[in-house]
Amino acid sequence: MSYAERAANQCIGPDRADLVLCGCAILDAIRAVFPLPRLRVADRGLREGMLVEMMREDGVIKAS
């Protein structure tokens, strides 16, 4: 994506459009050092993710 396309993307926006490439480079370097078969990315806080995971384990909510 070009800068304009990244800026127009609602998930990225103009405030972070210039940071995406740097973030991808950092992630690529981390994955080279720590190769993993799976990577989980969160768009919520750590506590919320832990709470959702515990609720799924308890059967309060269904796993997606």
Residue pairs with C-beta under 8 A, 6 or more apart in sequence:
1 9
1 20
3 17
3 18
6 12
6 16
6 17
6 20
7 13
7 14
7 17
9 17
12 20
31 39
42 49
52 61
55 61
56 62
56 63
